[in-house]
């Protein structure tokens, strides 16, 4: 990423270029990203190819002012942070599903970010409802965040008995990331290359077993610390205290207006869930 593209990305976030790659600047960029760039899977249902190449991601997130899911959002954010002088590693995760089952390898992409002032952080702007700020990578106690209470625990270390099945034995390098006592994903600590995630992105965008192919979602953090989400034709507003209000959107124009005014996404038609053969 050259300097001009980094500056364009920062303008997309409403941020100024930090003088140094510090923890404070990382926290601000992380929150601005969550407020500005939606977590969304619209490309899957609009027939748009998802390509894990830096230029393609920047074209989508910065130029087209769209969002994406973990590979796209954390991939693009990691490229920006690297351009700003941060030390960034790409980490592979497996998301916890029903009954504590772990998802496919390369199910999720998160970032390990080291700062100039000695910080070591888990940054993740691509998991939907998650921490608003980076989590301390080496901290094993509870971490309080506007998004909930988080814990980064060694895999197999399960003092609360909440991890269910699929646990690794103690002493592995894997980590479990928990939110409000519930495991979210298991993270490898070995850094990966961006291309390693291509198979996971392909599976999530094509498999009938992927929740991304079975549903529509577009969501972001609001300025007051809550969240706004559109799933299909249902608009959900979540207050900072967790209270939710939902309403059904009627006409196509109402749906398109929400995408445009609340998420900054201009669409020519209402996206609908595509079937396995690519038809509506």
C-alpha positions in Angstrom: 0.0 0.0 0.0 1.5 3.3 -1.0 1.2 6.5 0.9 -1.7 7.9 -1.2 -3.8 4.8 -0.7 -3.1 4.8 3.0 -4.2 8.4 3.2 -7.4 7.5 1.2 -8.1 4.7 3.7 -7.6 7.0 6.6 -10.1 9.5 5.0 -12.5 6.6 4.7 -12.2 6.1 8.5 -12.3 9.8 9.2 -8.9 9.6 10.8 -5.6 11.5 10.5 -2.3 9.8 9.9 -0.7 9.0 13.3 2.7 10.4 13.9 3.9 7.1 15.4 2.5 3.5 15.4 1.4 3.7 19.1 -1.2 1.8 21.1 -3.4 4.9 21.4 -3.5 5.4 17.7 -4.2 1.7 17.1 -7.2 1.9 19.5 -8.6 4.9 17.7 -8.2 3.3 14.3 -9.8 0.0 15.5 -12.9 1.8 16.8 -13.2 4.0 13.8 -13.0 1.0 11.5 -15.9 -0.7 13.3 -18.0 2.4 13.2 -17.3 3.1 9.5 -16.7 -0.1 7.6 -19.6 -2.5 7.8 -19.3 -6.2 8.5 -21.3 -7.6 5.5 -21.6 -10.5 3.2 -23.5 -8.9 0.4 -20.9 -9.8 -2.3 -21.8 -13.5 -1.9 -25.4 -12.8 -2.8 -24.7 -10.1 -5.4 -22.6 -12.5 -7.4 -19.4 -10.5 -6.8 -16.1 -12.5 -6.6 -14.2 -12.3 -3.4 -10.5 -12.1 -4.1 -7.9 -12.0 -1.4 -5.5 -9.6 -3.0 -4.6 -6.3 -1.4 -5.5 -4.1 -4.4 -8.9 -5.8 -4.8 -9.7 -5.4 -1.1 -8.7 -1.7 -1.1 -10.7 -1.1 -4.2 -13.7 -2.5 -2.4 -13.3 -1.1 1.1 -11.7 2.3 0.2 -12.8 3.2 -3.3 -16.3 1.5 -3.4 -16.9 2.3 0.3 -18.1 -1.2 1.0 -17.5 -3.6 3.8 -16.8 -7.3 3.9 -16.2 -10.3 6.2 -13.2 -11.3 8.2 -10.7 -12.0 5.4 -11.5 -8.8 3.7 -11.8 -6.5 6.7 -8.9 -7.7 8.7 -6.9 -8.2 5.5 -7.4 -4.6 4.5 -6.9 -3.2 8.0 -3.7 -5.2 8.4 -2.4 -3.7 5.2 -3.2 -0.2 6.5 -1.5 -0.9 9.8 1.6 -2.2 8.1 1.8 0.9 5.9 1.6 3.0 9.1 4.5 1.3 10.7 2.9 -1.4 12.9 4.2 -4.9 13.0 1.3 -7.1 11.9 0.9 -10.9 11.8 -2.1 -12.7 10.3 -3.5 -15.4 12.6 -5.8 -18.2 11.6 -8.8 -19.1 13.8 -11.6 -21.7 14.0 -15.0 -20.3 15.1 -17.0 -22.1 17.8 -20.3 -23.2 16.5 -23.2 -25.2 18.0 -22.4 -27.5 21.0 -18.8 -26.2 21.1 -17.8 -27.6 17.7 -15.0 -25.9 15.9 -15.3 -24.7 12.3 -13.1 -25.4 9.4 -9.3 -24.6 9.3 -8.8 -20.9 8.3 -12.3 -20.3 9.4 -11.4 -16.8 10.6 -8.6 -14.3 10.2 -7.5 -12.0 13.0 -4.5 -9.7 13.5 -1.6 -9.7 16.0 -0.3 -6.2 16.1 2.8 -4.9 17.9 3.2 -1.2 18.5 6.1 1.1 18.8 5.5 1.6 22.6 5.8 -2.1 23.3 2.2 -3.2 23.0 1.2 -6.6 21.8 -2.5 -6.7 20.7 -5.2 -8.9 19.2 -7.0 -6.7 16.7 -10.2 -7.9 15.0 -12.5 -5.7 13.0 -14.0 -8.6 11.1 -16.0 -10.7 13.5 -19.2 -8.7 13.7 -20.2 -8.2 17.4 -16.9 -8.3 19.1 -14.5 -6.0 21.1 -14.5 -2.4 20.2 -10.8 -2.1 21.0 -7.9 -4.4 20.5 -7.4 -7.0 23.3 -4.1 -7.4 25.1 -2.6 -10.5 23.5 -0.7 -11.7 26.6 -3.3 -10.9 29.2 -5.1 -14.0 30.5 -7.6 -12.4 32.8 -10.9 -10.6 32.0 -10.6 -7.6 29.7 -13.5 -5.1 30.0 -14.6 -3.5 26.7 -17.7 -1.6 25.5 -18.5 -4.8 23.5 -18.5 -7.1 26.6 -16.1 -8.8 28.9 -13.4 -10.7 27.0 -10.8 -13.2 27.9 -7.8 -14.6 25.9 -7.2 -18.0 27.4 -4.7 -20.8 26.6 -6.5 -23.6 24.8 -7.3 -26.4 27.2 -7.2 -24.0 30.2 -11.0 -24.0 30.9 -11.5 -23.0 34.6 -15.1 -22.0 34.0 -16.0 -25.2 32.1 -17.5 -23.3 29.2 -15.6 -24.6 26.2 -17.5 -27.8 25.7 -16.1 -30.3 23.2 -13.2 -30.0 20.9 -10.7 -28.7 23.4 -7.0 -29.0 22.9 -4.7 -30.4 25.5 -2.9 -28.0 27.8 0.4 -26.8 26.6 -0.6 -26.1 23.0 0.1 -22.8 21.4 -3.5 -22.2 20.6 -5.6 -19.6 22.3 -9.4 -19.4 22.9 -11.1 -16.0 22.7 -14.2 -15.7 24.9 -16.8 -13.0 25.1 -19.0 -12.8 28.2 -17.9 -16.3 29.1 -18.8 -17.8 25.8 -16.0 -19.1 23.5 -15.9 -17.2 20.1 -13.0 -18.7 18.3 -9.8 -20.7 18.7 -6.7 -18.9 17.5 -3.4 -20.3 16.3 -0.4 -18.1 17.3 1.7 -19.1 14.3 1.6 -16.2 11.7 0.2 -17.1 8.3 0.5 -15.7 4.8 -2.6 -14.0 3.3 -2.9 -16.6 0.6 -3.3 -19.3 3.2 -6.9 -18.0 3.8 -8.1 -18.4 0.2 -9.6 -21.8 0.7 -11.5 -20.6 3.8 -12.8 -17.6 1.9 -13.9 -19.8 -1.0 -15.7 -22.3 1.4 -17.5 -19.5 3.2 -18.7 -17.9 0.0 -19.8 -21.1 -1.8 -20.6 -23.9 0.6 -24.3 -24.5 1.5 -23.0 -25.3 5.0 -21.6 -21.8 5.5 -23.9 -19.5 7.4 -22.7 -16.7 5.0 -24.4 -18.4 2.0 -27.6 -19.0 4.0 -28.2 -15.5 5.2 -27.7 -11.8 4.6 -26.1 -9.5 7.1 -24.8 -5.9 7.2 -23.8 -4.5 10.6 -21.6 -1.8 12.2 -21.0 -0.2 15.6 -22.9 3.0 16.1 -21.4 6.2 17.5 -23.0 5.7 20.9 -21.4 2.2 21.3 -24.4 0.2 20.2 -24.9 -1.6 16.9 -27.1 -1.4 13.8 -27.8 -4.5 11.7 -29.8 -5.3 8.7 -30.5 -9.0 8.0 -32.6 -9.5 5.0 -35.5 -7.0 5.5 -35.2 -6.9 9.3 -33.5 -3.8 10.8 -32.2 -4.3 14.4 -30.9 -1.5 16.5 -29.0 -2.5 19.6 -28.4 0.0 22.4 -25.2 0.1 24.4 -26.9 -1.6 27.3 -28.0 -4.5 25.0 -31.6 -3.6 24.5 -32.8 -4.3 21.0 -35.4 -2.9 18.7 -36.4 -4.5 15.5 -38.6 -3.5 12.6 -39.4 -5.0 9.3 -38.6 -3.0 6.2 -41.4 -2.9 3.7 -40.6 -1.6 0.2 -37.4 -2.1 -1.8 -36.8 1.6 -1.6 -36.9 1.5 2.2 -34.4 -1.3 2.3 -32.1 0.5 -0.2 -32.4 3.7 1.8 -31.2 2.0 5.0 -28.2 0.5 3.2 -27.4 4.0 1.7 -28.1 6.2 4.7 -27.1 4.0 7.6 -24.2 2.0 6.0 -23.0 4.2 3.2 -23.6 1.4 0.7 -25.3 2.3 -2.6 -27.1 -0.6 -4.2 -29.1 -0.7 -7.4 -31.3 -3.6 -6.2 -32.2 -5.3 -2.9 -29.8 -8.3 -2.3 -31.5 -11.6 -1.7 -30.1 -14.9 -0.5 -28.9 -17.0 -3.4 -29.5 -20.7 -3.6 -26.8 -23.3 -4.1 -26.9 -23.1 -7.9 -26.6 -19.3 -7.7 -30.2 -18.5 -8.5 -32.5 -16.6 -6.2 
